[in-house]
């Protein structure tokens, strides 16, 4: 797909600083959302842990088990 190739080419230009700044941006966005929508703080911790594990599965697989 053309759009995927475009983003792959652009993301290969990122340095570690760019990636960390994007992560910081995402964290700040979440903090703003929680500030304006406090009901988000009432989500059960177990639900958040399950979501954390699910979202970490693929990056961990790629990092430790996938062959080049």
mmCIF file of the N, C-alpha and C atoms, coordinates in Angstrom:
data_MODEL
# 
_entry.id   MODEL 
# 
loop_
_atom_site.group_PDB 
_atom_site.id 
_atom_site.type_symbol 
_atom_site.label_atom_id 
_atom_site.label_alt_id 
_atom_site.label_comp_id 
_atom_site.label_asym_id 
_atom_site.label_entity_id 
_atom_site.label_seq_id 
_atom_site.pdbx_PDB_ins_code 
_atom_site.Cartn_x 
_atom_site.Cartn_y 
_atom_site.Cartn_z 
_atom_site.occupancy 
_atom_site.B_iso_or_equiv 
_atom_site.pdbx_formal_charge 
_atom_site.auth_seq_id 
_atom_site.auth_comp_id 
_atom_site.auth_asym_id 
_atom_site.auth_atom_id 
_atom_site.pdbx_PDB_model_num 
ATOM 1   N N  . UNK A 1 1  ? 0.836   -1.174  0.000  1.00 0.00 ? 1  UNK A N  1 
ATOM 2   C CA . UNK A 1 1  ? 0.000   0.000   0.000  1.00 0.00 ? 1  UNK A CA 1 
ATOM 3   C C  . UNK A 1 1  ? 0.887   1.245   0.000  1.00 0.00 ? 1  UNK A C  1 
ATOM 4   N N  . UNK A 1 2  ? 0.433   2.219   -0.718 1.00 0.00 ? 2  UNK A N  1 
ATOM 5   C CA . UNK A 1 2  ? 1.223   3.431   -0.893 1.00 0.00 ? 2  UNK A CA 1 
ATOM 6   C C  . UNK A 1 2  ? 1.401   4.207   0.411  1.00 0.00 ? 2  UNK A C  1 
ATOM 7   N N  . UNK A 1 3  ? 0.355   4.304   1.204  1.00 0.00 ? 3  UNK A N  1 
ATOM 8   C CA . UNK A 1 3  ? 0.416   5.089   2.447  1.00 0.00 ? 3  UNK A CA 1 
ATOM 9   C C  . UNK A 1 3  ? 1.366   4.432   3.461  1.00 0.00 ? 3  UNK A C  1 
ATOM 10  N N  . UNK A 1 4  ? 1.380   3.116   3.495  1.00 0.00 ? 4  UNK A N  1 
ATOM 11  C CA . UNK A 1 4  ? 2.265   2.411   4.435  1.00 0.00 ? 4  UNK A CA 1 
ATOM 12  C C  . UNK A 1 4  ? 3.717   2.627   4.033  1.00 0.00 ? 4  UNK A C  1 
ATOM 13  N N  . UNK A 1 5  ? 4.001   2.546   2.727  1.00 0.00 ? 5  UNK A N  1 
ATOM 14  C CA . UNK A 1 5  ? 5.364   2.804   2.261  1.00 0.00 ? 5  UNK A CA 1 
ATOM 15  C C  . UNK A 1 5  ? 5.805   4.229   2.600  1.00 0.00 ? 5  UNK A C  1 
ATOM 16  N N  . UNK A 1 6  ? 4.880   5.173   2.439  1.00 0.00 ? 6  UNK A N  1 
ATOM 17  C CA . UNK A 1 6  ? 5.185   6.570   2.757  1.00 0.00 ? 6  UNK A CA 1 
ATOM 18  C C  . UNK A 1 6  ? 5.582   6.721   4.223  1.00 0.00 ? 6  UNK A C  1 
ATOM 19  N N  . UNK A 1 7  ? 4.766   6.161   5.126  1.00 0.00 ? 7  UNK A N  1 
ATOM 20  C CA . UNK A 1 7  ? 5.067   6.294   6.546  1.00 0.00 ? 7  UNK A CA 1 
ATOM 21  C C  . UNK A 1 7  ? 6.305   5.500   6.946  1.00 0.00 ? 7  UNK A C  1 
ATOM 22  N N  . UNK A 1 8  ? 6.565   4.386   6.309  1.00 0.00 ? 8  UNK A N  1 
ATOM 23  C CA . UNK A 1 8  ? 7.794   3.640   6.586  1.00 0.00 ? 8  UNK A CA 1 
ATOM 24  C C  . UNK A 1 8  ? 9.023   4.452   6.188  1.00 0.00 ? 8  UNK A C  1 
ATOM 25  N N  . UNK A 1 9  ? 8.955   5.106   5.057  1.00 0.00 ? 9  UNK A N  1 
ATOM 26  C CA . UNK A 1 9  ? 10.077  5.937   4.623  1.00 0.00 ? 9  UNK A CA 1 
ATOM 27  C C  . UNK A 1 9  ? 10.285  7.116   5.568  1.00 0.00 ? 9  UNK A C  1 
ATOM 28  N N  . UNK A 1 10 ? 9.208   7.757   5.960  1.00 0.00 ? 10 UNK A N  1 
ATOM 29  C CA . UNK A 1 10 ? 9.313   8.914   6.845  1.00 0.00 ? 10 UNK A CA 1 
ATOM 30  C C  . UNK A 1 10 ? 9.771   8.513   8.249  1.00 0.00 ? 10 UNK A C  1 
ATOM 31  N N  . UNK A 1 11 ? 9.272   7.381   8.752  1.00 0.00 ? 11 UNK A N  1 
ATOM 32  C CA . UNK A 1 11 ? 9.657   6.973   10.107 1.00 0.00 ? 11 UNK A CA 1 
ATOM 33  C C  . UNK A 1 11 ? 11.113  6.523   10.173 1.00 0.00 ? 11 UNK A C  1 
ATOM 34  N N  . UNK A 1 12 ? 11.673  6.106   9.053  1.00 0.00 ? 12 UNK A N  1 
ATOM 35  C CA . UNK A 1 12 ? 13.089  5.715   9.072  1.00 0.00 ? 12 UNK A CA 1 
ATOM 36  C C  . UNK A 1 12 ? 13.996  6.931   9.253  1.00 0.00 ? 12 UNK A C  1 
ATOM 37  N N  . UNK A 1 13 ? 13.468  8.132   9.059  1.00 0.00 ? 13 UNK A N  1 
ATOM 38  C CA . UNK A 1 13 ? 14.246  9.352   9.251  1.00 0.00 ? 13 UNK A CA 1 
ATOM 39  C C  . UNK A 1 13 ? 14.310  9.783   10.718 1.00 0.00 ? 13 UNK A C  1 
ATOM 40  N N  . UNK A 1 14 ? 13.476  9.176   11.558 1.00 0.00 ? 14 UNK A N  1 
ATOM 41  C CA . UNK A 1 14 ? 13.423  9.564   12.968 1.00 0.00 ? 14 UNK A CA 1 
ATOM 42  C C  . UNK A 1 14 ? 14.695  9.167   13.699 1.00 0.00 ? 14 UNK A C  1 
ATOM 43  N N  . UNK A 1 15 ? 15.118  10.044  14.585 1.00 0.00 ? 15 UNK A N  1 
ATOM 44  C CA . UNK A 1 15 ? 16.208  9.709   15.500 1.00 0.00 ? 15 UNK A CA 1 
ATOM 45  C C  . UNK A 1 15 ? 15.580  9.297   16.828 1.00 0.00 ? 15 UNK A C  1 
ATOM 46  N N  . UNK A 1 16 ? 16.396  8.897   17.766 1.00 0.00 ? 16 UNK A N  1 
ATOM 47  C CA . UNK A 1 16 ? 15.890  8.513   19.078 1.00 0.00 ? 16 UNK A CA 1 
ATOM 48  C C  . UNK A 1 16 ? 15.204  9.706   19.748 1.00 0.00 ? 16 UNK A C  1 
ATOM 49  N N  . UNK A 1 17 ? 15.707  10.904  19.487 1.00 0.00 ? 17 UNK A N  1 
ATOM 50  C CA . UNK A 1 17 ? 15.103  12.112  20.062 1.00 0.00 ? 17 UNK A CA 1 
ATOM 51  C C  . UNK A 1 17 ? 13.688  12.318  19.541 1.00 0.00 ? 17 UNK A C  1 
ATOM 52  N N  . UNK A 1 18 ? 13.500  12.101  18.250 1.00 0.00 ? 18 UNK A N  1 
ATOM 53  C CA . UNK A 1 18 ? 12.170  12.258  17.662 1.00 0.00 ? 18 UNK A CA 1 
ATOM 54  C C  . UNK A 1 18 ? 11.179  11.261  18.267 1.00 0.00 ? 18 UNK A C  1 
ATOM 55  N N  . UNK A 1 19 ? 11.627  10.036  18.436 1.00 0.00 ? 19 UNK A N  1 
ATOM 56  C CA . UNK A 1 19 ? 10.755  9.002   18.997 1.00 0.00 ? 19 UNK A CA 1 
ATOM 57  C C  . UNK A 1 19 ? 10.390  9.337   20.440 1.00 0.00 ? 19 UNK A C  1 
ATOM 58  N N  . UNK A 1 20 ? 11.376  9.749   21.220 1.00 0.00 ? 20 UNK A N  1 
ATOM 59  C CA . UNK A 1 20 ? 11.108  10.092  22.623 1.00 0.00 ? 20 UNK A CA 1 
ATOM 60  C C  . UNK A 1 20 ? 10.213  11.322  22.745 1.00 0.00 ? 20 UNK A C  1 
ATOM 61  N N  . UNK A 1 21 ? 10.384  12.299  21.850 1.00 0.00 ? 21 UNK A N  1 
ATOM 62  C CA . UNK A 1 21 ? 9.502   13.467  21.865 1.00 0.00 ? 21 UNK A CA 1 
ATOM 63  C C  . UNK A 1 21 ? 8.064   13.074  21.504 1.00 0.00 ? 21 UNK A C  1 
ATOM 64  N N  . UNK A 1 22 ? 7.906   12.140  20.586 1.00 0.00 ? 22 UNK A N  1 
ATOM 65  C CA . UNK A 1 22 ? 6.562   11.653  20.244 1.00 0.00 ? 22 UNK A CA 1 
ATOM 66  C C  . UNK A 1 22 ? 5.939   10.937  21.438 1.00 0.00 ? 22 UNK A C  1 
ATOM 67  N N  . UNK A 1 23 ? 6.734   10.163  22.167 1.00 0.00 ? 23 UNK A N  1 
ATOM 68  C CA . UNK A 1 23 ? 6.226   9.494   23.368 1.00 0.00 ? 23 UNK A CA 1 
ATOM 69  C C  . UNK A 1 23 ? 5.826   10.509  24.429 1.00 0.00 ? 23 UNK A C  1 
ATOM 70  N N  . UNK A 1 24 ? 6.637   11.530  24.610 1.00 0.00 ? 24 UNK A N  1 
ATOM 71  C CA . UNK A 1 24 ? 6.316   12.583  25.572 1.00 0.00 ? 24 UNK A CA 1 
ATOM 72  C C  . UNK A 1 24 ? 5.021   13.302  25.171 1.00 0.00 ? 24 UNK A C  1 
ATOM 73  N N  . UNK A 1 25 ? 4.860   13.550  23.885 1.00 0.00 ? 25 UNK A N  1 
ATOM 74  C CA . UNK A 1 25 ? 3.648   14.179  23.393 1.00 0.00 ? 25 UNK A CA 1 
ATOM 75  C C  . UNK A 1 25 ? 2.421   13.327  23.717 1.00 0.00 ? 25 UNK A C  1 
ATOM 76  N N  . UNK A 1 26 ? 2.533   12.021  23.513 1.00 0.00 ? 26 UNK A N  1 
ATOM 77  C CA . UNK A 1 26 ? 1.415   11.124  23.815 1.00 0.00 ? 26 UNK A CA 1 
ATOM 78  C C  . UNK A 1 26 ? 1.100   11.129  25.309 1.00 0.00 ? 26 UNK A C  1 
ATOM 79  N N  . UNK A 1 27 ? 2.130   11.120  26.157 1.00 0.00 ? 27 UNK A N  1 
ATOM 80  C CA . UNK A 1 27 ? 1.902   11.147  27.602 1.00 0.00 ? 27 UNK A CA 1 
ATOM 81  C C  . UNK A 1 27 ? 1.230   12.447  28.027 1.00 0.00 ? 27 UNK A C  1 
ATOM 82  N N  . UNK A 1 28 ? 1.669   13.564  27.463 1.00 0.00 ? 28 UNK A N  1 
ATOM 83  C CA . UNK A 1 28 ? 1.056   14.848  27.809 1.00 0.00 ? 28 UNK A CA 1 
ATOM 84  C C  . UNK A 1 28 ? -0.385  14.926  27.325 1.00 0.00 ? 28 UNK A C  1 
ATOM 85  N N  . UNK A 1 29 ? -0.665  14.352  26.161 1.00 0.00 ? 29 UNK A N  1 
ATOM 86  C CA . UNK A 1 29 ? -2.038  14.309  25.667 1.00 0.00 ? 29 UNK A CA 1 
ATOM 87  C C  . UNK A 1 29 ? -2.931  13.512  26.614 1.00 0.00 ? 29 UNK A C  1 
ATOM 88  N N  . UNK A 1 30 ? -2.428  12.392  27.097 1.00 0.00 ? 30 UNK A N  1 
ATOM 89  C CA . UNK A 1 30 ? -3.192  11.585  28.053 1.00 0.00 ? 30 UNK A CA 1 
ATOM 90  C C  . UNK A 1 30 ? -3.423  12.360  29.349 1.00 0.00 ? 30 UNK A C  1 
ATOM 91  N N  . UNK A 1 31 ? -2.423  13.062  29.825 1.00 0.00 ? 31 UNK A N  1 
ATOM 92  C CA . UNK A 1 31 ? -2.599  13.867  31.038 1.00 0.00 ? 31 UNK A CA 1 
ATOM 93  C C  . UNK A 1 31 ? -3.663  14.949  30.851 1.00 0.00 ? 31 UNK A C  1 
ATOM 94  N N  . UNK A 1 32 ? -3.674  15.570  29.678 1.00 0.00 ? 32 UNK A N  1 
ATOM 95  C CA . UNK A 1 32 ? -4.698  16.576  29.403 1.00 0.00 ? 32 UNK A CA 1 
ATOM 96  C C  . UNK A 1 32 ? -6.081  15.935  29.368 1.00 0.00 ? 32 UNK A C  1 
ATOM 97  N N  . UNK A 1 33 ? -6.197  14.781  28.725 1.00 0.00 ? 33 UNK A N  1 
ATOM 98  C CA . UNK A 1 33 ? -7.489  14.089  28.677 1.00 0.00 ? 33 UNK A CA 1 
ATOM 99  C C  . UNK A 1 33 ? -7.979  13.721  30.071 1.00 0.00 ? 33 UNK A C  1 
ATOM 100 N N  . UNK A 1 34 ? -7.079  13.224  30.914 1.00 0.00 ? 34 UNK A N  1 
ATOM 101 C CA . UNK A 1 34 ? -7.456  12.846  32.278 1.00 0.00 ? 34 UNK A CA 1 
ATOM 102 C C  . UNK A 1 34 ? -7.855  14.081  33.075 1.00 0.00 ? 34 UNK A C  1 
ATOM 103 N N  . UNK A 1 35 ? -7.185  15.185  32.827 1.00 0.00 ? 35 UNK A N  1 
ATOM 104 C CA . UNK A 1 35 ? -7.516  16.425  33.528 1.00 0.00 ? 35 UNK A CA 1 
ATOM 105 C C  . UNK A 1 35 ? -8.932  16.892  33.182 1.00 0.00 ? 35 UNK A C  1 
ATOM 106 N N  . UNK A 1 36 ? -9.304  16.776  31.906 1.00 0.00 ? 36 UNK A N  1 
ATOM 107 C CA . UNK A 1 36 ? -10.612 17.250  31.468 1.00 0.00 ? 36 UNK A CA 1 
ATOM 108 C C  . UNK A 1 36 ? -11.708 16.187  31.554 1.00 0.00 ? 36 UNK A C  1 
ATOM 109 N N  . UNK A 1 37 ? -11.328 14.911  31.609 1.00 0.00 ? 37 UNK A N  1 
ATOM 110 C CA . UNK A 1 37 ? -12.308 13.821  31.715 1.00 0.00 ? 37 UNK A CA 1 
ATOM 111 C C  . UNK A 1 37 ? -11.902 12.946  32.905 1.00 0.00 ? 37 UNK A C  1 
ATOM 112 N N  . UNK A 1 38 ? -12.185 13.390  34.132 1.00 0.00 ? 38 UNK A N  1 
ATOM 113 C CA . UNK A 1 38 ? -11.709 12.661  35.316 1.00 0.00 ? 38 UNK A CA 1 
ATOM 114 C C  . UNK A 1 38 ? -12.303 11.263  35.483 1.00 0.00 ? 38 UNK A C  1 
ATOM 115 N N  . UNK A 1 39 ? -13.368 10.950  34.762 1.00 0.00 ? 39 UNK A N  1 
ATOM 116 C CA . UNK A 1 39 ? -13.939 9.611   34.870 1.00 0.00 ? 39 UNK A CA 1 
ATOM 117 C C  . UNK A 1 39 ? -12.944 8.552   34.365 1.00 0.00 ? 39 UNK A C  1 
ATOM 118 N N  . UNK A 1 40 ? -11.959 8.975   33.557 1.00 0.00 ? 40 UNK A N  1 
ATOM 119 C CA . UNK A 1 40 ? -10.929 8.044   33.083 1.00 0.00 ? 40 UNK A CA 1 
ATOM 120 C C  . UNK A 1 40 ? -10.095 7.481   34.229 1.00 0.00 ? 40 UNK A C  1 
ATOM 121 N N  . UNK A 1 41 ? -10.014 8.238   35.329 1.00 0.00 ? 41 UNK A N  1 
ATOM 122 C CA . UNK A 1 41 ? -9.240  7.762   36.482 1.00 0.00 ? 41 UNK A CA 1 
ATOM 123 C C  . UNK A 1 41 ? -9.942  6.638   37.222 1.00 0.00 ? 41 UNK A C  1 
ATOM 124 N N  . UNK A 1 42 ? -11.210 6.434   36.934 1.00 0.00 ? 42 UNK A N  1 
ATOM 125 C CA . UNK A 1 42 ? -11.973 5.410   37.643 1.00 0.00 ? 42 UNK A CA 1 
ATOM 126 C C  . UNK A 1 42 ? -11.900 4.047   36.970 1.00 0.00 ? 42 UNK A C  1 
ATOM 127 N N  . UNK A 1 43 ? -11.112 3.926   35.899 1.00 0.00 ? 43 UNK A N  1 
ATOM 128 C CA . UNK A 1 43 ? -10.933 2.642   35.241 1.00 0.00 ? 43 UNK A CA 1 
ATOM 129 C C  . UNK A 1 43 ? -10.162 1.725   36.184 1.00 0.00 ? 43 UNK A C  1 
ATOM 130 N N  . UNK A 1 44 ? -10.623 0.491   36.301 1.00 0.00 ? 44 UNK A N  1 
ATOM 131 C CA . UNK A 1 44 ? -10.000 -0.466  37.203 1.00 0.00 ? 44 UNK A CA 1 
ATOM 132 C C  . UNK A 1 44 ? -8.547  -0.738  36.795 1.00 0.00 ? 44 UNK A C  1 
ATOM 133 N N  . UNK A 1 45 ? -7.693  -0.872  37.792 1.00 0.00 ? 45 UNK A N  1 
ATOM 134 C CA . UNK A 1 45 ? -6.268  -1.102  37.549 1.00 0.00 ? 45 UNK A CA 1 
ATOM 135 C C  . UNK A 1 45 ? -6.043  -2.405  36.786 1.00 0.00 ? 45 UNK A C  1 
ATOM 136 N N  . UNK A 1 46 ? -6.812  -3.426  37.057 1.00 0.00 ? 46 UNK A N  1 
ATOM 137 C CA . UNK A 1 46 ? -6.640  -4.701  36.345 1.00 0.00 ? 46 UNK A CA 1 
ATOM 138 C C  . UNK A 1 46 ? -6.925  -4.547  34.854 1.00 0.00 ? 46 UNK A C  1 
ATOM 139 N N  . UNK A 1 47 ? -7.894  -3.738  34.501 1.00 0.00 ? 47 UNK A N  1 
ATOM 140 C CA . UNK A 1 47 ? -8.170  -3.482  33.087 1.00 0.00 ? 47 UNK A CA 1 
ATOM 141 C C  . UNK A 1 47 ? -6.971  -2.800  32.444 1.00 0.00 ? 47 UNK A C  1 
ATOM 142 N N  . UNK A 1 48 ? -6.390  -1.840  33.137 1.00 0.00 ? 48 UNK A N  1 
ATOM 143 C CA . UNK A 1 48 ? -5.213  -1.150  32.599 1.00 0.00 ? 48 UNK A CA 1 
ATOM 144 C C  . UNK A 1 48 ? -4.022  -2.094  32.459 1.00 0.00 ? 48 UNK A C  1 
ATOM 145 N N  . UNK A 1 49 ? -3.851  -3.000  33.410 1.00 0.00 ? 49 UNK A N  1 
ATOM 146 C CA . UNK A 1 49 ? -2.749  -3.969  33.337 1.00 0.00 ? 49 UNK A CA 1 
ATOM 147 C C  . UNK A 1 49 ? -2.945  -4.903  32.146 1.00 0.00 ? 49 UNK A C  1 
ATOM 148 N N  . UNK A 1 50 ? -4.175  -5.360  31.943 1.00 0.00 ? 50 UNK A N  1 
ATOM 149 C CA . UNK A 1 50 ? -4.455  -6.238  30.800 1.00 0.00 ? 50 UNK A CA 1 
ATOM 150 C C  . UNK A 1 50 ? -4.193  -5.496  29.488 1.00 0.00 ? 50 UNK A C  1 
ATOM 151 N N  . UNK A 1 51 ? -4.635  -4.254  29.390 1.00 0.00 ? 51 UNK A N  1 
ATOM 152 C CA . UNK A 1 51 ? -4.378  -3.464  28.187 1.00 0.00 ? 51 UNK A CA 1 
ATOM 153 C C  . UNK A 1 51 ? -2.879  -3.237  27.976 1.00 0.00 ? 51 UNK A C  1 
ATOM 154 N N  . UNK A 1 52 ? -2.152  -3.017  29.061 1.00 0.00 ? 52 UNK A N  1 
ATOM 155 C CA . UNK A 1 52 ? -0.703  -2.849  28.982 1.00 0.00 ? 52 UNK A CA 1 
ATOM 156 C C  . UNK A 1 52 ? -0.036  -4.101  28.422 1.00 0.00 ? 52 UNK A C  1 
ATOM 157 N N  . UNK A 1 53 ? -0.421  -5.247  28.930 1.00 0.00 ? 53 UNK A N  1 
ATOM 158 C CA . UNK A 1 53 ? 0.176   -6.512  28.474 1.00 0.00 ? 53 UNK A CA 1 
ATOM 159 C C  . UNK A 1 53 ? -0.163  -6.768  27.009 1.00 0.00 ? 53 UNK A C  1 
ATOM 160 N N  . UNK A 1 54 ? -1.417  -6.549  26.643 1.00 0.00 ? 54 UNK A N  1 
ATOM 161 C CA . UNK A 1 54 ? -1.833  -6.776  25.257 1.00 0.00 ? 54 UNK A CA 1 
ATOM 162 C C  . UNK A 1 54 ? -1.072  -5.850  24.303 1.00 0.00 ? 54 UNK A C  1 
ATOM 163 N N  . UNK A 1 55 ? -0.936  -4.592  24.682 1.00 0.00 ? 55 UNK A N  1 
ATOM 164 C CA . UNK A 1 55 ? -0.249  -3.658  23.797 1.00 0.00 ? 55 UNK A CA 1 
ATOM 165 C C  . UNK A 1 55 ? 1.256   -3.886  23.751 1.00 0.00 ? 55 UNK A C  1 
ATOM 166 N N  . UNK A 1 56 ? 1.814   -4.558  24.742 1.00 0.00 ? 56 UNK A N  1 
ATOM 167 C CA . UNK A 1 56 ? 3.257   -4.819  24.770 1.00 0.00 ? 56 UNK A CA 1 
ATOM 168 C C  . UNK A 1 56 ? 3.642   -6.124  24.080 1.00 0.00 ? 56 UNK A C  1 
ATOM 169 N N  . UNK A 1 57 ? 2.682   -6.966  23.764 1.00 0.00 ? 57 UNK A N  1 
ATOM 170 C CA . UNK A 1 57 ? 2.996   -8.273  23.193 1.00 0.00 ? 57 UNK A CA 1 
ATOM 171 C C  . UNK A 1 57 ? 3.761   -8.172  21.872 1.00 0.00 ? 57 UNK A C  1 
ATOM 172 N N  . UNK A 1 58 ? 3.228   -7.455  20.927 1.00 0.00 ? 58 UNK A N  1 
ATOM 173 C CA . UNK A 1 58 ? 3.884   -7.379  19.618 1.00 0.00 ? 58 UNK A CA 1 
ATOM 174 C C  . UNK A 1 58 ? 5.256   -6.719  19.678 1.00 0.00 ? 58 UNK A C  1 
ATOM 175 N N  . UNK A 1 59 ? 5.409   -5.565  20.329 1.00 0.00 ? 59 UNK A N  1 
ATOM 176 C CA . UNK A 1 59 ? 6.769   -4.990  20.396 1.00 0.00 ? 59 UNK A CA 1 
ATOM 177 C C  . UNK A 1 59 ? 7.775   -5.921  21.069 1.00 0.00 ? 59 UNK A C  1 
ATOM 178 N N  . UNK A 1 60 ? 7.359   -6.614  22.104 1.00 0.00 ? 60 UNK A N  1 
ATOM 179 C CA . UNK A 1 60 ? 8.277   -7.557  22.769 1.00 0.00 ? 60 UNK A CA 1 
ATOM 180 C C  . UNK A 1 60 ? 8.615   -8.728  21.858 1.00 0.00 ? 60 UNK A C  1 
ATOM 181 N N  . UNK A 1 61 ? 7.629   -9.221  21.121 1.00 0.00 ? 61 UNK A N  1 
ATOM 182 C CA . UNK A 1 61 ? 7.878   -10.305 20.180 1.00 0.00 ? 61 UNK A CA 1 
ATOM 183 C C  . UNK A 1 61 ? 8.887   -9.869  19.124 1.00 0.00 ? 61 UNK A C  1 
ATOM 184 N N  . UNK A 1 62 ? 8.665   -8.701  18.554 1.00 0.00 ? 62 UNK A N  1 
ATOM 185 C CA . UNK A 1 62 ? 9.562   -8.206  17.504 1.00 0.00 ? 62 UNK A CA 1 
ATOM 186 C C  . UNK A 1 62 ? 10.962  -7.972  18.061 1.00 0.00 ? 62 UNK A C  1 
ATOM 187 N N  . UNK A 1 63 ? 11.037  -7.432  19.271 1.00 0.00 ? 63 UNK A N  1 
ATOM 188 C CA . UNK A 1 63 ? 12.327  -7.100  19.870 1.00 0.00 ? 63 UNK A CA 1 
ATOM 189 C C  . UNK A 1 63 ? 13.146  -8.354  20.200 1.00 0.00 ? 63 UNK A C  1 
ATOM 190 N N  . UNK A 1 64 ? 12.506  -9.370  20.769 1.00 0.00 ? 64 UNK A N  1 
ATOM 191 C CA . UNK A 1 64 ? 13.264  -10.483 21.330 1.00 0.00 ? 64 UNK A CA 1 
ATOM 192 C C  . UNK A 1 64 ? 13.197  -11.777 20.528 1.00 0.00 ? 64 UNK A C  1 
ATOM 193 N N  . UNK A 1 65 ? 12.166  -12.001 19.742 1.00 0.00 ? 65 UNK A N  1 
ATOM 194 C CA . UNK A 1 65 ? 11.987  -13.312 19.129 1.00 0.00 ? 65 UNK A CA 1 
ATOM 195 C C  . UNK A 1 65 ? 12.010  -13.321 17.608 1.00 0.00 ? 65 UNK A C  1 
ATOM 196 N N  . UNK A 1 66 ? 11.632  -12.221 16.967 1.00 0.00 ? 66 UNK A N  1 
ATOM 197 C CA . UNK A 1 66 ? 11.562  -12.203 15.512 1.00 0.00 ? 66 UNK A CA 1 
ATOM 198 C C  . UNK A 1 66 ? 12.966  -12.153 14.925 1.00 0.00 ? 66 UNK A C  1 
ATOM 199 N N  . UNK A 1 67 ? 13.167  -12.970 13.925 1.00 0.00 ? 67 UNK A N  1 
ATOM 200 C CA . UNK A 1 67 ? 14.457  -12.988 13.235 1.00 0.00 ? 67 UNK A CA 1 
ATOM 201 C C  . UNK A 1 67 ? 14.463  -11.931 12.152 1.00 0.00 ? 67 UNK A C  1 
ATOM 202 N N  . UNK A 1 68 ? 15.616  -11.353 11.905 1.00 0.00 ? 68 UNK A N  1 
ATOM 203 C CA . UNK A 1 68 ? 15.726  -10.295 10.877 1.00 0.00 ? 68 UNK A CA 1 
ATOM 204 C C  . UNK A 1 68 ? 15.240  -10.828 9.609  1.00 0.00 ? 68 UNK A C  1 
# 
